[in-house]
């Protein structure tokens, strides 16, 4: 099984890291590949550059063998589209190997606005992680896709290469990258929201508008 968890990671924080480990454990401690996007198509400019965000990720996962970084989107020009990444991975993996993409409820709520969204579930399984305060419109296409393709157990995803959906409700650390950027920009402490090594590197690089 090959699992990817994409995002801007601007910056990476304990919420991202804990979620990745929760997903890994649900699938028998399989590796989870963190995929930082180059140019996010659904939001404005990032606060840190692609190189800086990758450096922060590298520091964040030191000593954790279940977490890896896949920098393919950073190496690809233009906007980072999930369909393109999954198609590339699908070509690299065997036809039988399950490919899993992880997405939070908040992002999945707008899934039908993603590029080639109807093709994504043919390329990979979709694991939707519930986030506090985020809900799907029961009449919307994302909720209907989850209902049509949904399974009840993680084990079901091992049985085929793609096409299924699973909703998980792991313990969630309600931390936002936006909140961290705002704290740093205001000169407030962000300690315990992200690894100390990450925060120290943010200070060294001078990103997000203010020294910690």
Phi, psi and omega in degrees: 000136179243121185244131175237146177226105185261163178169177177281329181049063190235067003261170173296145180218179184297332177297314177300312187292317180293320178299316180299319179290323177300316179295316178304314181294324179296335180252027175079033178066034173289154176296146173245127182263116178277126186242092177290133181277154180278296178238106181292124184284344187247016178208172182283193182298142179285157180284330177242155180289168178301317180297318180293318180294323177295319179299319179294321176297316180302317179294322185294329187258007178304129178085001179245099186291345181277350181248132180228163177248131174247110187263020185300324180288328177292330180274354182259134181288153174081191182295149182265107180254131183301320181301320179295318180295316180294321179296319178296315179296319181301325179287336181273330183271164174291157183298336184266346186285127177296133175245127187236130171248138182254134181214143177281159181302322182298316178287322182293335179301332178255022186303324183287000174256000178284154176298129178053041186299328181289341178273339187299316182290345173276342181265333186206163165283152179243123174253116182259121181260121181294134176245143179303134177080358179250132182219155178265142172292117184300339179266356183277163181299320180299316180296321180293322177296318180296322179290320183287323186253001187291142173236165187264343186226151177297327182300330182298332183287344178283345187278346178209167189283331185195180170099352182250166178226141181224133177256129180242149177231065180285165173305133187243128173272112186280074181240138178238142176297325178301315179297322178295315179299319180296317178300314180296317180297331179268000180078019179264163182282139173246017183297145182075358172269335178217162179303145180302324180296324178292314181295322178296322180289325175300317178298315181297320182281339179072033180265167178071015163092356183196148172284143178291000000 
